[in-house]
């Protein structure tokens, strides 16, 4: 399932912290980055992962929020 993960602002603004956070988020979600430009510009990690991993991603300290893609949910009928 496609997810969007928003990093805390202070992390998203710092290039070194942002890259470290990216690795933590990808590892927690067992996912890969789907939109590198969006990540670099806004600090939003978008990618595919099992929905069961969502709480693991939300538990990462640098994560402000993590949500399933609304468009994917509406196409899925949920």
N, C-alpha and C positions, 0 to 999 in steps of 0.2 A: 504494500500500500504506500502511496506517496504521502510524505509528511513534510512539514515546514517547521524548522526549529529556529527560534530567535534567541540570540545570545544577549546577555546583559550589555547595556550600552558601553560601560567602561571597558569591557573586553572587546567588543566589536570595533571600537575606535583605535585600539592598540594592535598594530600589525603582528607583533610577536605573540601577544596573548591570544589574538584571534586564531592564529595558526595552531597553537597548542590546544585551544578550545575545540577547534575543528576535529583534531585527532581524537579527543576524548568523546565527542558526540558521535563520530563515525564508529568508534569502537563500541560504545554503549548500545548503539542502535544496530550494530552489525550491518551498516549501510555504506553506500558510496555516494559521493557528492554528485548531484545531478545538474546543478547550475552554478559553476564556479564564479561567473561574473556577478551574480546576485549576492553570493557570499562575500566576495571582495568589496562590493559597494555597500551592502546593507548589513552584513553580519548575519544573514539568514541562510541556514543550511537546509537545502531541499534535496530529498532523495527517496529512494524506495527502501522499505523495511517491513518486517512483520509487525502488525499492530500490537502484538504481545510485548514488544520491546519498548513501546512508548513510555511506560513508567520508568524504565531504566534510563532513558534519555532525559526525562523530566527531572530525575534525581541528580543529574550532573550539576554541580554548583554554579557553573557559568551560564546555565540555560535559564532564560527568562520565561520561555513558553515553548511548548511543542504540541502541534495540532495535526490531525489528519487532514489531508487536502479536501476541502469542501466539494470541489468539482468531482473528485473521484468518488466521494461518498454519494452524491446525488446520482451519478451514473450507476453506482452499485446498488442503489435502491434502499440505502440505509437511512 
